[in-house]
Amino acid sequence: MTDELLSAGAAARQLGVAVTTLRSWHQRYGLGPSGHRHGHHRRYTRDDMARLALMQQLVTSGVAPAEAARWAQRSPTPTAPVLVSSPPSPPDTGTRDGGGRSLALGDADPAARGLGRAALRLDALGVRHLVATAVAERGVLDAWDQVLRPVLVAVGERAGRSHELVEVEHLLSGCISAVFGSLPRPPRDCPVRALLACADEEQHSLPIEALAAALAVRGIPARVLGARVPPRALHAAVRRTGPVAVLLWAHTRATADPAQLTGLLTERGRPAVVAAGGPGWDPAGLPAGVVTPATLVDAVELFTAAVA
């Protein structure tokens, strides 16, 4: 049986990467097609595809592309589709793209470093694939804590310090939001008793999207109002929907005005649970009756108990 020869487009589809990625790996690292028929373009052989698959696996695991290419090229049995561990390498204190920009990820999970590299390349398909894989393999909250949040923090710190990488931050946030939004939700006839919103002028909405996705896994639907919810709009939503539990997220002290929560506690038919989530809140300054879950895991447990 003859070896099937694949075009660049077919090879890219089989691997789930862009054709431009294959061309880059060919030009930079020599991982190109070797099959050739007279009068035709070169085609990828089975051995070529095995090396590319190994290259992709190593890069996804957080190995630098140049190092991954060296390992793929010297693999003794490239045709054997065996999962391998990442090769030993010097400590990686950051994630760097070809342009010299870096993310300070320290000793973060290898999956976080791989996600950081894909984000720096603005590889939207790769980023979404890595986010979806992390969520599928680890669950929403573990993926958030171990993979997604470290990269978001590193990108945000880099953007705040140098006013660069805003495009990376937007692409990464959009992909994470899309993956969270694509996860299965409880049936439509399931009553929605949880309401999640960001404080007035608070733009960091991904944590409450992660919380909503984690609650959905437990069969608990949540109404998510998103970023920058003015107090009047929040109170109107509470009056109209009658939630059992409400969480207001504030990422910074600048958006964490306790007065936004005071009104909820005095509403007729007030929610049984009013929670302040996020690092922006000062627990000592919150009105009596407001609970402060320290983590998203705590928030999930709190809301699960409240709506059960």
Long-range contacts (C-beta under 8 A, 24 or more apart in sequence): 3-35, 3-45, 3-46, 4-46, 5-35, 5-37, 5-43, 5-44, 5-45, 6-43, 6-44, 6-49, 7-41, 7-43, 7-44, 8-33, 8-44, 10-44, 11-44, 11-48, 11-49, 11-52, 14-49, 15-49, 15-52, 15-53, 15-56, 16-125, 16-129, 17-56, 17-125, 17-126, 18-123, 18-125, 18-126, 21-123, 21-126, 22-52, 25-52, 25-55, 25-65, 25-69, 28-65, 28-66, 28-69, 29-55, 29-65, 29-66, 29-69, 29-73, 30-69, 30-73, 31-55, 31-69, 31-72, 31-73, 46-79, 47-78, 47-79, 50-75, 50-78, 50-79, 50-80, 50-81, 51-75, 51-78, 53-81, 54-78, 54-84, 57-83, 57-84, 58-84, 58-86, 58-87, 59-114, 59-117, 60-111, 60-114, 60-130, 60-133, 61-86, 61-110, 61-111, 61-114, 62-86, 62-92, 62-109, 62-110, 62-111, 62-112, 62-113, 62-114, 62-117, 63-87, 63-89, 63-110, 64-89, 64-92, 64-96, 64-117, 65-117, 86-110, 95-120, 95-154, 96-120, 97-121, 101-158, 101-164, 101-165, 102-158, 103-151, 103-154, 103-155, 103-158, 104-154, 104-157, 104-158, 105-150, 105-151, 105-154, 108-150, 108-151, 108-154, 109-146, 109-147, 109-150, 111-146, 111-147, 112-146, 112-147, 112-148, 112-150, 112-151, 115-147, 115-148, 115-151, 115-172, 116-151, 116-154, 116-155, 119-151, 119-155, 119-168, 119-171, 119-172, 120-165, 120-168, 122-167, 122-168, 122-171, 124-171, 124-175, 127-171, 127-172, 127-175, 128-175, 128-178, 128-179, 131-175, 131-176, 131-179, 132-179, 132-182, 135-179, 135-180, 135-183, 135-213, 139-214, 139-217, 140-180, 140-183, 140-210, 140-213, 140-214, 140-217, 141-210, 141-214, 141-296, 141-297, 141-300, 144-207, 144-210, 144-296, 145-295, 145-296, 148-176, 148-206, 148-210, 152-176, 152-206, 173-206, 176-206, 176-209, 177-205, 177-206, 177-209, 180-206, 180-209, 180-210, 180-212, 180-213, 181-209, 183-213, 183-216, 183-217, 184-216, 185-216, 185-221, 186-216, 186-219, 186-220, 186-221, 190-219, 190-221, 191-221, 192-221, 192-222, 192-223, 192-241, 192-243, 193-220, 193-243, 193-244, 193-245, 193-306, 193-307, 194-220, 194-221, 194-222, 194-223, 194-243, 194-244, 194-245, 194-246, 194-247, 194-303, 194-306, 194-307, 195-222, 195-223, 195-225, 195-237, 195-238, 195-241, 195-243, 195-245, 195-246, 195-247, 195-271, 196-222, 196-223, 196-224, 196-225, 196-246, 196-247, 196-249, 197-224, 197-225, 197-226, 197-229, 197-234, 197-237, 197-246, 197-247, 197-248, 197-249, 198-225, 198-226, 198-227, 198-228, 198-229, 198-248, 198-249, 198-250, 198-255, 199-229, 199-248, 199-249, 199-250, 199-255, 199-256, 199-257, 199-260, 199-280, 200-228, 200-229, 200-230, 200-231, 200-255, 200-257, 200-260, 201-228, 201-254, 201-255, 202-227, 202-228, 202-229, 202-249, 202-250, 202-251, 202-252, 202-255, 202-278, 202-280, 203-227, 203-228, 204-249, 204-251, 204-278, 205-249, 207-249, 207-251, 207-277, 207-278, 207-296, 208-247, 208-249, 208-277, 210-296, 211-247, 211-277, 211-296, 211-299, 211-300, 211-303, 214-296, 214-300, 215-300, 215-303, 215-304, 218-300, 218-304, 220-303, 220-304, 220-307, 222-303, 231-259, 231-260, 231-263, 234-260, 234-264, 235-263, 235-264, 235-267, 238-264, 238-267, 238-271, 239-267, 242-269, 243-271, 244-271, 244-272, 244-273, 244-306, 244-307, 245-271, 245-272, 245-273, 245-274, 245-275, 245-302, 245-303, 245-306, 245-307, 246-271, 246-273, 246-274, 246-275, 247-275, 247-276, 247-277, 247-293, 247-299, 247-303, 248-274, 248-275, 248-276, 248-277, 249-277, 249-278, 250-276, 250-277, 250-278, 250-280, 250-281, 251-278, 251-279, 251-280, 252-279, 252-280, 253-280, 253-282, 254-280, 255-280, 256-280, 256-281, 256-282, 258-285, 258-286, 258-287, 258-290, 261-286, 261-287, 261-290, 262-287, 265-289, 265-290, 272-306, 273-302, 273-303, 273-306, 275-299, 275-302
